[in-house]
């Protein structure tokens, strides 16, 4: 995982535990991770459900790799074949909406 792909708020695994990037120090820590303790989180149906609670409705990944989601009045469909990790989806969502995509309880 490259630190240049991360934004504050992105989820990742640190030493096999869920972690969230909180500031620039965290991003630098990923950059300096010589032991490989930071790993990206694979995007799965379970993660889509976890991220989709709240205002975001994610209809899911389909066999052709298309992801559909509905945020308020906006309906967005995009080719998600290259979206393999949670932080990539978070970054795409932020780029499209200006909002953060987080786990909702």
Secondary structure, DSSP 8 states (H G I E B T S, - for coil): --GGG--TT-EEEETTEEEE--SHHHHHHHHT-TT--EE--B--HHHHHHHHSTTEEEEEE-TT-EEEEEETTEEEEEE-TT--BHHHHHHHHHHHHSS------
